[in-house]
C-alpha cells in the first residue's frame, strides 16, 4: 500500500510539473545565479565578519555594507562572530543552508577551515577570503583572497621605526633600543605576518632588543592592560610596537597614567599598524610617531571579483592591496583625505 501511494504521488508531481512548465513558458529565464535570494534577481552575499574589535574592523564592515546594497544588485547578510572561530564556522554552515550565491569570510584565525569550506565547495558556493588568510593544503576551497601583505607590513614597520628614531635625533644603529610588542589575536594572519616580518627585518639592527611580546587581542582595553604590565616589568622601554591602532591607543593611555611621555617629543616611540583616522588624530596630538597602513576598504574589491565571476571571467587567486606608511609630521596635511 505504501509503495502504491508513492507511485501515485510521483505521477501527480510529474503531472503538476508539466502544467506549471506550460503556464510558465514565455515568462523569461529565471535560472540566473543571483536568484537564490528570493527570486528577485539579487545576488545573495553572506559575509562572515570577525567582530567589531577595532576601528579598522568597523571600517571594513561599513565598506561591505555600503557596497553590497539592493541598489547595486545584491542581497547582503552579515554575521558578527565576536572574534570566535566556532561562531564563524556555524555562520558559514547557516549560509550554506540558505543557499547564498557567495560567502565572504574574514577569518578570525588561520587554521581550522578545511572541513567547513569543503562543505561550501560541495554545495557549489564560491568563497572569497578577505583580510586574514587561511591555512590549507587545498587552494580550491576558496575562489580568491583580497587583503594585505602582513609580513611586508612588518618589514615596513622596521623601516618606519628607524626613520621615527632619526626624526627624534636618535641614531637607530647606535646604543641599545629596548622594544616591547603588543601582538594581535594569536594565530591570525595579521599577528603572524606583522610579528614575523618585524622580527626578521630587525636583525639588520643588532642593537635593537625585544624585551617582551604579549597579545592585546587587537583591542584597546587589552592593549592598555598589557602595556601597564610591561611598564611595571620594564621601566626603561624605548619603543612600543602595537600591531593595530586600537592597542596603541590603550598603550598611550597606560604610558600617560604611569607619568611617562610618548610620541615624537616623548621618551617612548610608538609604532602602530592600520592607519585609521583616529591614528592620525593621535599623531596630530603628539602621542603616536607612525602608523603603517592596512587598507580595510575591501567592499569594492570583492564586488569587482563577484561581477567578474558572474560574467564567467577568471579572477586572480591572490590580490594584495597597496598601502603606505604615515608619520606624525605629515598627519595634519593628510587627515582630511582619509576615508576611514
Secondary structure, 3 states (H helix, E strand, C coil): CHHHHHHHHHHHHHHHHHHHHHHHCCCCCCCCHHHCCCCCCCEEEEEEECCCCCHHHHHHHHHHHHHCCHHHCEEEEEEECCCCHHHHHHHHHHHHHCCCCEEEECCCCCCCCHHHHHHHHHCCCEEEEECCCCCCCCHHHCCEEEECCHHHHHHHHHHHHHHHHHHCCCCCCCCCEEEEEEECCCCCHHHHHHHHHHHHHHHHCCCEEEEEEEECCCCHHHHHHHHHHHHHHCCCCCEEEECCHHHHHHHHHHHHHCCCCECCCCCEEEEEEECCHHHHHHHHCCCCCEEEECCCCCHHHHHHHHHHHHCCCCCCCEEECCCCEEEHHHHHHHHHHCCC
